[in-house]
Amino acid sequence: MAEEQSDPSILAHVLKYWADRQPFSPIYAFLLSSICVTHASRGLLRARLLLTKNHINAHGGIHGSVSATLVDWVGGMVIATHDNRTKTGVSTDIHISYVSSAKEGDWIEIEGRTGKVGGTLAFTTATIYKVVDDKPGPIVALGSHTKFVRV
């Protein structure tokens, strides 16, 4: 199966959306300043992040709050891919399952997908992978994120 191609107009939109919002969120600025969006198409967004000491817990693995932040971040970003919207709503529910871990120096890939974006609610899923041989490898965390949106 061929790799899905980014949509250049959607990619440009989400990069601008992120650039416009990042300075106003101290948490995103601290944890995600080096995140790199690698793919954007309608209902699908992928990004990569190199884990640093800022992302790691006392046991040397990715901190659960970092995974939660990533599920929150990618949920909004992938909603923005749906129809180039600039308002992606507010969270009503986030669920995360921690499956494995990653450590400082590891690359992770974050994938967000829209399940449904309606007039009042949007449902997204997130998968965080450890990158192995420049490809998504073991799953680190799985998440779902519901947001209240108003068109």
C-alpha positions as CSV (number, residue, x, y, z in Angstrom):
1,M,0.0,0.0,0.0
2,A,1.4,3.4,-1.0
3,E,2.1,6.0,1.6
4,E,-0.6,8.6,1.8
5,Q,0.5,12.0,0.5
6,S,0.2,15.3,2.4
7,D,-2.2,17.8,1.0
8,P,0.0,20.9,0.6
9,S,-2.8,23.4,1.3
10,I,-3.9,21.5,4.5
11,L,-0.3,21.2,5.6
12,A,0.3,25.0,5.1
13,H,-2.9,25.7,7.1
14,V,-2.0,23.5,10.1
15,L,1.6,24.8,10.2
16,K,0.2,28.4,10.3
17,Y,-2.5,27.3,12.8
18,W,0.3,25.9,15.1
19,A,2.6,28.8,14.6
20,D,-0.2,31.2,15.6
21,R,-1.1,29.3,18.8
22,Q,2.2,28.0,20.1
23,P,3.3,31.4,21.6
24,F,0.2,31.6,23.7
25,S,0.5,28.3,25.4
26,P,3.4,28.0,27.9
27,I,3.0,24.3,28.2
28,Y,3.0,23.7,24.4
29,A,6.0,26.1,24.1
30,F,7.9,24.2,26.8
31,L,7.1,20.7,25.7
32,L,6.5,21.0,21.9
33,S,8.6,23.8,20.6
34,S,10.6,21.4,18.5
35,I,7.7,19.2,17.2
36,C,7.7,18.8,13.5
37,V,4.5,18.2,11.5
38,T,5.4,15.6,8.8
39,H,2.0,14.9,7.3
40,A,-1.4,16.7,7.0
41,S,-4.4,15.6,5.0
42,R,-8.1,15.7,5.7
43,G,-8.6,13.9,8.9
44,L,-5.0,12.8,9.4
45,L,-2.0,14.5,11.0
46,R,1.4,13.1,11.8
47,A,4.3,14.8,13.7
48,R,7.6,13.8,15.2
49,L,9.3,14.8,18.4
50,L,12.8,14.1,19.8
51,L,12.4,13.3,23.5
52,T,14.6,15.4,25.7
53,K,15.1,15.6,29.5
54,N,12.0,17.9,29.6
55,H,9.8,14.9,28.4
56,I,11.1,12.3,30.8
57,N,9.9,11.1,34.2
58,A,12.1,10.2,37.2
59,H,12.3,6.6,35.9
60,G,13.8,7.6,32.6
61,G,10.7,7.1,30.4
62,I,8.3,9.5,28.7
63,H,6.2,11.2,31.3
64,G,2.5,10.4,31.3
65,S,1.7,14.1,31.3
66,V,3.7,14.5,28.0
67,S,1.7,11.7,26.4
68,A,-1.5,13.4,27.6
69,T,-0.4,16.8,26.2
70,L,0.4,15.1,22.9
71,V,-3.1,13.6,22.7
72,D,-4.6,17.0,23.5
73,W,-2.4,18.7,21.0
74,V,-2.9,16.3,18.1
75,G,-6.7,16.3,18.7
76,G,-6.9,20.0,18.0
77,M,-4.5,19.9,15.1
78,V,-6.3,17.1,13.3
79,I,-9.6,18.8,13.7
80,A,-8.0,21.8,11.9
81,T,-7.3,19.5,9.0
82,H,-11.0,18.6,8.6
83,D,-12.0,21.8,6.9
84,N,-9.2,24.2,7.5
85,R,-10.9,25.6,10.6
86,T,-9.2,28.0,12.9
87,K,-11.3,27.1,16.0
88,T,-10.9,23.6,17.1
89,G,-13.0,23.6,20.2
90,V,-12.5,22.8,23.9
91,S,-11.9,19.4,25.4
92,T,-14.8,17.5,26.9
93,D,-13.0,14.1,27.4
94,I,-9.5,12.7,27.0
95,H,-8.6,9.1,27.5
96,I,-5.1,7.6,27.4
97,S,-3.8,4.1,27.6
98,Y,-0.1,3.8,28.3
99,V,1.2,0.8,26.4
100,S,5.0,1.0,26.5
101,S,7.7,3.6,26.9
102,A,10.3,5.7,25.2
103,K,13.4,7.4,26.7
104,E,15.5,10.5,26.2
105,G,17.0,10.6,22.8
106,D,14.2,8.5,21.2
107,W,12.1,9.9,18.4
108,I,8.4,9.5,18.7
109,E,5.7,9.8,16.0
110,I,2.3,11.2,16.9
111,E,-0.6,10.3,14.7
112,G,-4.0,11.9,15.0
113,R,-7.2,11.0,13.1
114,T,-10.7,12.4,13.1
115,G,-13.4,9.9,13.7
116,K,-16.2,12.4,13.2
117,V,-16.3,16.2,13.2
118,G,-19.8,17.4,13.6
119,G,-21.6,20.6,14.3
120,T,-21.1,20.5,18.1
121,L,-18.7,17.5,18.8
122,A,-15.5,16.2,17.3
123,F,-14.1,12.8,18.0
124,T,-10.4,12.1,17.5
125,T,-7.9,9.3,18.1
126,A,-4.2,9.5,18.8
127,T,-1.4,7.0,18.6
128,I,2.1,7.7,19.8
129,Y,4.7,5.4,18.4
130,K,8.4,5.0,19.2
131,V,10.3,5.5,15.9
132,V,12.5,2.6,14.9
133,D,14.6,2.6,11.7
134,D,12.8,5.9,10.7
135,K,9.4,4.1,10.8
136,P,6.7,4.0,13.4
137,G,7.5,1.1,15.7
138,P,6.1,0.0,19.1
139,I,3.0,1.9,20.3
140,V,3.8,4.0,23.4
141,A,0.3,5.3,24.0
142,L,-3.2,5.3,22.6
143,G,-5.7,8.1,23.1
144,S,-9.1,9.4,22.3
145,H,-10.1,13.0,22.6
146,T,-13.6,14.5,22.3
147,K,-14.0,18.3,21.8
148,F,-16.9,20.6,21.8
149,V,-16.8,22.5,18.5
150,R,-19.0,25.2,17.1
151,V,-19.0,25.7,13.4
